[in-house]
């Protein structure tokens, strides 16, 4: 291999920066290929550091001049930064650099998107703007002057002055460089305002490209709901005079919480009924809330170093999950979150990319913006809240904000406020942050003389770098049901602390049916011998919505895995149980839609692998289609009625109730299409006045290999809307028949609208193929070759997106020897690419493992 192994950074080697900063002044003179950035930084020695080494990060910068206390200096400059001799006293460092935003295709630092200047500095993008100690524990106030011909010139904080060709901004709250933001473009604003609980008027704006003004209203309302919710639930009030959001087409992530100036991937803020689905609306609402909540959990209190990333992200994900639960259906939201957790984080924990929520080392921090940090980090917050109780959680959070406001904190700081509030020792609970892997929770039971005993045994399999695991604290929410379906023990939380532990329930007249891990009270894999009859019973009678859904999912998984390993057919136990739920009009339509959804192909593959079988993607695809057709046939008498009952009169609304009805209607349409050749789907496509129903219908037709006419009509209708066209690209690669998936994807990469440098379009197209399991894992390896070709090409332009997309190969060891050899060959080819980025080198090396 031609690339050197990148150097690791270790948590244990943390040392504070030798200098503190009392203030930063930046002056930008914008030009596409020759932007000049002048910096003036007031440094003083840090009394907590015994070093006086002066090193400032800097990459891809052309140094024009540097000064200390007004005197020109000749610092030592490398590809990574700048070193100079400085006085052991307060001093002023000044520098002028030149950068080229227009040629910055990595989309880190200052770059251009569709003629607009914008920034992305998290995690380490600020070093591509000017020389600076680019680390989160160095916090300072910023004054920024922007000079440019654009009509809108924005930065963090409050506006100070603006005139022809310039604008000045001041952020009074100390922040690390990763929260710096600048936007300059000929944009239009969707304005509004918000009055805080203390009576302060805050100016709100969503800035967009001309033509997108009609897609801002929902985002603005979501922002105001978020501001109100954070005041009411967490007591957090906004702290600036203005809050701006900017929609950007070219963005590696979803959005960024820069202080007072949130920059959003346009797909995460722009929405109208005609162009966005119900899922888009809910996602936009959640992401806007997430970035706004970062104002306190991430900005006012940031992380000391990047190893503490879960401190801000896990907590803020948990907060946005709470918010969405309050805005919509709590039960459906919890199920959706667990589906996501299992699909992304459990897969991560179960493969070569497994790492602790707080990793011990990294090569490239961009590679640790993972489901483990975000989603598992949020689950840990939820467990902590469940263990200490709502009131203690509230008290601990108040202490956290009071004690650490304006600081760069650690996980130890976070846990200490809970220990000080509750008197609990959380040293064992802290293992959730330091140990990788998903615990397996094995359950056995006994019943005698009215006493029911549940015995749990926890075990976490070895993960890369961690062969031995200690027992963790696991909150297990349990309820008990009588054989007649009545609940005889309401939900209680069992606190497991040992490797093996038993819990007793006395005074029972008959052996109960347990409902274990209600609300998915801990991110574990539950292993318990049970029957399909019991699963059907829980699906019918469990009072916990999550476990009710879980029972149906387990029924479907058992059926599909037996079809694949024992050549069984679809059993009546599954069909009858599903039929009862589908016909129960008292249930939330969104919940009924979730019950009808089959487990994913990836979920089935992992289940088979865990059971010692080698999954065959083609056979899994066939089995899932067989079960779907069985559902349709078994329910054919009631499907048309359910479809008609879910019809909504009146204008479109993205609220939870109508969205739930459309979700159920779409699930039913998918089954009907398998029976009527797509007739109902064609009718819905023709009549649809919103994107949800139009896209549902098109997807149903593509699943049964129909809809070429509708696909062409969709393209013609939406060819000028970049976000809708992302959906068009994705549907075709994700839903193509396995034998045609690679050819379909290859053809789309030659389409005139395929912009491979745009992360949204690249992910929509190539990500659709990698999510099409049977197509991607074509036995001839063509899917692997096509994706590897594109990753190699993209890496030279955008390493961050390349590295994240490379995770499509992370489960390679669970397949047959031929597929393993084909994937390994492609991974090796990627790794041997000359000048492969550090980001992708690290990811592919970890995926390959030993």
ChimeraX attribute file (.defattr): number of C-alpha atoms within 10 A of each C-alpha:
attribute: neighborCount
match mode: 1-to-1
recipient: residues
	/A:1	11
	/A:2	10
	/A:3	14
	/A:4	10
	/A:5	12
	/A:6	14
	/A:7	11
	/A:8	11
	/A:9	15
	/A:10	13
	/A:11	15
	/A:12	8
	/A:13	8
	/A:14	11
	/A:15	12
	/A:16	17
	/A:17	20
	/A:18	19
	/A:19	24
	/A:20	20
	/A:21	20
	/A:22	16
	/A:23	17
	/A:24	21
	/A:25	16
	/A:26	20
	/A:27	17
	/A:28	21
	/A:29	17
	/A:30	21
	/A:31	17
	/A:32	16
	/A:33	15
	/A:34	15
	/A:35	20
	/A:36	22
	/A:37	23
	/A:38	23
	/A:39	20
	/A:40	20
	/A:41	20
	/A:42	19
	/A:43	19
	/A:44	17
	/A:45	19
	/A:46	18
	/A:47	11
	/A:48	12
	/A:49	12
	/A:50	12
	/A:51	14
	/A:52	15
	/A:53	13
	/A:54	15
	/A:55	21
	/A:56	17
	/A:57	22
	/A:58	25
	/A:59	20
	/A:60	19
	/A:61	21
	/A:62	15
	/A:63	19
	/A:64	12
	/A:65	14
	/A:66	21
	/A:67	16
	/A:68	19
	/A:69	15
	/A:70	11
	/A:71	10
	/A:72	12
	/A:73	16
	/A:74	12
	/A:75	16
	/A:76	11
	/A:77	17
	/A:78	12
	/A:79	10
	/A:80	15
	/A:81	21
	/A:82	20
	/A:83	15
	/A:84	15
	/A:85	14
	/A:86	16
	/A:87	12
	/A:88	11
	/A:89	10
	/A:90	17
	/A:91	17
	/A:92	19
	/A:93	21
	/A:94	23
	/A:95	21
	/A:96	21
	/A:97	21
	/A:98	22
	/A:99	26
	/A:100	21
	/A:101	26
	/A:102	19
	/A:103	13
	/A:104	20
	/A:105	18
	/A:106	21
	/A:107	28
	/A:108	24
	/A:109	27
	/A:110	24
	/A:111	26
	/A:112	23
	/A:113	19
	/A:114	11
	/A:115	13
	/A:116	20
	/A:117	22
	/A:118	26
	/A:119	28
	/A:120	27
	/A:121	23
	/A:122	22
	/A:123	21
	/A:124	21
	/A:125	23
	/A:126	28
	/A:127	25
	/A:128	26
	/A:129	28
	/A:130	29
	/A:131	27
	/A:132	21
	/A:133	24
	/A:134	23
	/A:135	22
	/A:136	23
	/A:137	21
	/A:138	22
	/A:139	25
	/A:140	20
	/A:141	18
	/A:142	24
	/A:143	22
	/A:144	24
	/A:145	22
	/A:146	23
	/A:147	21
	/A:148	18
	/A:149	16
	/A:150	18
	/A:151	14
	/A:152	19
	/A:153	23
	/A:154	25
	/A:155	29
	/A:156	28
	/A:157	27
	/A:158	19
	/A:159	17
	/A:160	13
	/A:161	11
	/A:162	15
	/A:163	8
	/A:164	10
	/A:165	14
	/A:166	19
	/A:167	19
	/A:168	21
	/A:169	21
	/A:170	19
	/A:171	21
	/A:172	16
	/A:173	17
	/A:174	20
	/A:175	26
	/A:176	24
	/A:177	26
	/A:178	24
	/A:179	26
	/A:180	24
	/A:181	26
	/A:182	22
	/A:183	24
	/A:184	22
	/A:185	22
	/A:186	16
	/A:187	21
	/A:188	18
	/A:189	19
	/A:190	19
	/A:191	14
	/A:192	15
	/A:193	14
	/A:194	19
	/A:195	14
	/A:196	16
	/A:197	15
	/A:198	8
	/A:199	8
	/A:200	14
	/A:201	14
	/A:202	17
	/A:203	15
	/A:204	21
	/A:205	20
	/A:206	27
	/A:207	24
	/A:208	25
	/A:209	18
	/A:210	11
	/A:211	9
	/A:212	19
	/A:213	17
	/A:214	13
	/A:215	19
	/A:216	21
	/A:217	18
	/A:218	18
	/A:219	24
	/A:220	22
	/A:221	14
	/A:222	21
	/A:223	26
	/A:224	19
	/A:225	17
	/A:226	24
	/A:227	21
	/A:228	20
	/A:229	20
	/A:230	21
	/A:231	14
	/A:232	12
	/A:233	12
	/A:234	16
	/A:235	14
	/A:236	20
	/A:237	18
	/A:238	23
	/A:239	18
	/A:240	18
	/A:241	14
	/A:242	19
	/A:243	24
	/A:244	22
	/A:245	27
	/A:246	23
	/A:247	24
	/A:248	25
	/A:249	19
	/A:250	22
	/A:251	25
	/A:252	19
	/A:253	17
	/A:254	17
	/A:255	24
	/A:256	26
	/A:257	24
	/A:258	31
	/A:259	29
	/A:260	27
	/A:261	26
	/A:262	24
	/A:263	28
	/A:264	26
	/A:265	20
	/A:266	23
	/A:267	23
	/A:268	22
	/A:269	30
	/A:270	25
	/A:271	24
	/A:272	20
	/A:273	19
	/A:274	16
	/A:275	21
	/A:276	22
	/A:277	22
	/A:278	23
	/A:279	13
	/A:280	21
	/A:281	24
	/A:282	19
	/A:283	16
	/A:284	24
	/A:285	25
	/A:286	25
	/A:287	24
	/A:288	28
	/A:289	27
	/A:290	26
	/A:291	27
	/A:292	30
	/A:293	27
	/A:294	24
	/A:295	22
	/A:296	23
	/A:297	24
	/A:298	25
	/A:299	26
	/A:300	19
	/A:301	23
	/A:302	28
	/A:303	24
	/A:304	21
	/A:305	18
	/A:306	22
	/A:307	23
	/A:308	23
	/A:309	26
	/A:310	29
	/A:311	30
	/A:312	25
	/A:313	23
	/A:314	24
	/A:315	24
	/A:316	26
	/A:317	27
	/A:318	20
	/A:319	24
	/A:320	24
	/A:321	20
	/A:322	19
	/A:323	22
	/A:324	20
	/A:325	16
	/A:326	12
	/A:327	19
	/A:328	16
	/A:329	16
	/A:330	16
	/A:331	17
	/A:332	22
	/A:333	20
	/A:334	19
	/A:335	20
	/A:336	13
	/A:337	15
	/A:338	20
	/A:339	15
	/A:340	14
	/A:341	20
	/A:342	19
	/A:343	16
	/A:344	15
	/A:345	23
	/A:346	23
	/A:347	22
	/A:348	23
	/A:349	23
	/A:350	21
	/A:351	20
	/A:352	23
	/A:353	25
	/A:354	26
	/A:355	26
	/A:356	21
	/A:357	29
	/A:358	24
	/A:359	22
	/A:360	17
	/A:361	17
	/A:362	18
	/A:363	18
	/A:364	20
	/A:365	16
	/A:366	18
	/A:367	18
	/A:368	23
	/A:369	15
	/A:370	20
	/A:371	22
	/A:372	29
	/A:373	26
	/A:374	24
	/A:375	25
	/A:376	28
	/A:377	27
	/A:378	25
	/A:379	24
	/A:380	23
	/A:381	19
	/A:382	20
	/A:383	20
	/A:384	21
	/A:385	17
	/A:386	18
	/A:387	19
	/A:388	17
	/A:389	12
	/A:390	12
	/A:391	9
	/A:392	16
	/A:393	21
	/A:394	18
	/A:395	14
	/A:396	23
	/A:397	17
	/A:398	16
	/A:399	18
	/A:400	20
	/A:401	19
	/A:402	10
	/A:403	13
	/A:404	16
	/A:405	16
	/A:406	17
	/A:407	19
	/A:408	22
	/A:409	22
	/A:410	21
	/A:411	18
	/A:412	13
	/A:413	15
	/A:414	16
	/A:415	20
	/A:416	20
	/A:417	21
	/A:418	24
	/A:419	16
	/A:420	12
	/A:421	18
	/A:422	15
	/A:423	10
	/A:424	12
	/A:425	13
	/A:426	15
	/A:427	14
	/A:428	12
	/A:429	18
	/A:430	16
	/A:431	18
	/A:432	22
	/A:433	20
	/A:434	13
	/A:435	24
	/A:436	28
	/A:437	27
	/A:438	23
	/A:439	22
	/A:440	17
	/A:441	20
	/A:442	16
	/A:443	18
	/A:444	13
	/A:445	15
	/A:446	11
	/A:447	16
	/A:448	11
	/A:449	11
	/A:450	14
	/A:451	16
	/A:452	20
	/A:453	16
	/A:454	17
	/A:455	15
	/A:456	22
	/A:457	18
	/A:458	24
	/A:459	20
	/A:460	20
	/A:461	15
	/A:462	16
	/A:463	21
	/A:464	17
	/A:465	10
	/A:466	14
	/A:467	10
	/A:468	11
	/A:469	16
	/A:470	13
	/A:471	19
	/A:472	21
	/A:473	23
	/A:474	24
	/A:475	21
	/A:476	25
	/A:477	20
	/A:478	20
	/A:479	22
	/A:480	23
	/A:481	22
	/A:482	17
	/A:483	15
	/A:484	10
	/A:485	16
	/A:486	13
	/A:487	19
	/A:488	15
	/A:489	16
	/A:490	13
	/A:491	19
	/A:492	13
	/A:493	17
	/A:494	15
	/A:495	14
	/A:496	19
	/A:497	15
	/A:498	15
	/A:499	14
	/A:500	15
	/A:501	14
	/A:502	15
	/A:503	13
	/A:504	12
	/A:505	14
	/A:506	12
	/A:507	9
	/A:508	17
	/A:509	11
	/A:510	15
	/A:511	17
	/A:512	23
	/A:513	20
	/A:514	19
	/A:515	22
	/A:516	21
	/A:517	23
	/A:518	22
	/A:519	20
	/A:520	22
	/A:521	20
	/A:522	22
	/A:523	23
	/A:524	20
	/A:525	18
	/A:526	17
	/A:527	14
	/A:528	13
	/A:529	9
	/A:530	8
	/A:531	12
	/A:532	19
	/A:533	13
	/A:534	15
	/A:535	25
	/A:536	22
	/A:537	20
	/A:538	24
	/A:539	27
	/A:540	19
	/A:541	18
	/A:542	25
	/A:543	19
	/A:544	21
	/A:545	19
	/A:546	22
	/A:547	22
	/A:548	23
	/A:549	25
	/A:550	20
	/A:551	24
	/A:552	27
	/A:553	21
	/A:554	19
	/A:555	24
	/A:556	27
	/A:557	21
	/A:558	17
	/A:559	20
	/A:560	26
	/A:561	21
	/A:562	15
	/A:563	20
	/A:564	20
	/A:565	12
	/A:566	9
	/A:567	10
	/A:568	12
	/A:569	15
	/A:570	18
	/A:571	16
	/A:572	11
	/A:573	16
	/A:574	23
	/A:575	19
	/A:576	15
	/A:577	21
	/A:578	23
	/A:579	16
	/A:580	14
	/A:581	20
	/A:582	22
	/A:583	15
	/A:584	12
	/A:585	12
	/A:586	8
	/A:587	11
	/A:588	16
	/A:589	23
	/A:590	23
	/A:591	24
	/A:592	24
	/A:593	21
	/A:594	19
	/A:595	23
	/A:596	22
	/A:597	14
	/A:598	18
	/A:599	16
	/A:600	16
	/A:601	21
	/A:602	19
	/A:603	17
	/A:604	23
	/A:605	22
	/A:606	21
	/A:607	17
	/A:608	21
	/A:609	15
	/A:610	12
	/A:611	10
	/A:612	10
	/A:613	17
	/A:614	18
	/A:615	22
	/A:616	18
	/A:617	23
	/A:618	17
	/A:619	14
	/A:620	22
	/A:621	19
	/A:622	13
	/A:623	20
	/A:624	20
	/A:625	16
	/A:626	16
	/A:627	21
	/A:628	18
	/A:629	18
	/A:630	19
	/A:631	22
	/A:632	22
	/A:633	16
	/A:634	16
	/A:635	21
	/A:636	15
	/A:637	10
	/A:638	14
	/A:639	21
	/A:640	15
	/A:641	12
	/A:642	19
	/A:643	19
	/A:644	10
	/A:645	12
	/A:646	18
	/A:647	12
	/A:648	13
	/A:649	7
	/A:650	6
	/A:651	8
	/A:652	15
	/A:653	14
	/A:654	20
	/A:655	13
	/A:656	16
	/A:657	15
	/A:658	19
	/A:659	22
	/A:660	24
	/A:661	23
	/A:662	24
	/A:663	24
	/A:664	26
	/A:665	24
	/A:666	23
	/A:667	22
	/A:668	25
	/A:669	26
	/A:670	24
	/A:671	22
	/A:672	25
	/A:673	22
	/A:674	21
	/A:675	15
	/A:676	10
	/A:677	15
	/A:678	25
	/A:679	16
	/A:680	20
	/A:681	26
	/A:682	21
	/A:683	12
	/A:684	18
	/A:685	23
	/A:686	13
	/A:687	11
	/A:688	16
	/A:689	15
	/A:690	19
	/A:691	19
	/A:692	23
	/A:693	23
	/A:694	23
	/A:695	24
	/A:696	22
	/A:697	27
	/A:698	25
	/A:699	23
	/A:700	27
	/A:701	27
	/A:702	20
	/A:703	20
	/A:704	17
	/A:705	14
	/A:706	17
	/A:707	20
	/A:708	12
	/A:709	10
	/A:710	18
	/A:711	18
	/A:712	11
	/A:713	12
	/A:714	18
	/A:715	15
	/A:716	10
	/A:717	12
	/A:718	14
	/A:719	14
	/A:720	11
	/A:721	12
	/A:722	16
	/A:723	19
	/A:724	22
	/A:725	21
	/A:726	19
	/A:727	18
	/A:728	22
	/A:729	25
	/A:730	24
	/A:731	21
	/A:732	23
	/A:733	29
	/A:734	27
	/A:735	22
	/A:736	24
	/A:737	19
	/A:738	21
	/A:739	13
	/A:740	13
	/A:741	27
	/A:742	28
	/A:743	17
	/A:744	18
	/A:745	25
	/A:746	17
	/A:747	10
	/A:748	18
	/A:749	19
	/A:750	10
	/A:751	11
	/A:752	7
	/A:753	15
	/A:754	16
	/A:755	13
	/A:756	17
	/A:757	17
	/A:758	18
	/A:759	22
	/A:760	25
	/A:761	23
	/A:762	23
	/A:763	20
	/A:764	20
	/A:765	27
	/A:766	28
	/A:767	20
	/A:768	24
	/A:769	32
	/A:770	25
	/A:771	19
	/A:772	23
	/A:773	23
	/A:774	25
	/A:775	29
	/A:776	28
	/A:777	26
	/A:778	19
	/A:779	17
	/A:780	11
	/A:781	20
	/A:782	17
	/A:783	25
	/A:784	26
	/A:785	19
	/A:786	18
	/A:787	24
	/A:788	22
	/A:789	14
	/A:790	15
	/A:791	21
	/A:792	21
	/A:793	17
	/A:794	21
	/A:795	23
	/A:796	15
	/A:797	18
	/A:798	23
	/A:799	24
	/A:800	23
	/A:801	27
	/A:802	25
	/A:803	22
	/A:804	19
	/A:805	20
	/A:806	19
	/A:807	18
	/A:808	16
	/A:809	20
	/A:810	21
	/A:811	19
	/A:812	20
	/A:813	19
	/A:814	20
	/A:815	20
	/A:816	14
	/A:817	12
	/A:818	12
	/A:819	19
	/A:820	16
	/A:821	15
	/A:822	18
	/A:823	24
	/A:824	18
	/A:825	15
	/A:826	19
	/A:827	20
	/A:828	15
	/A:829	15
	/A:830	23
	/A:831	23
	/A:832	15
	/A:833	16
	/A:834	12
	/A:835	13
	/A:836	19
	/A:837	21
	/A:838	20
	/A:839	22
	/A:840	27
	/A:841	25
	/A:842	21
	/A:843	25
	/A:844	21
	/A:845	17
	/A:846	17
	/A:847	23
	/A:848	18
	/A:849	12
	/A:850	7
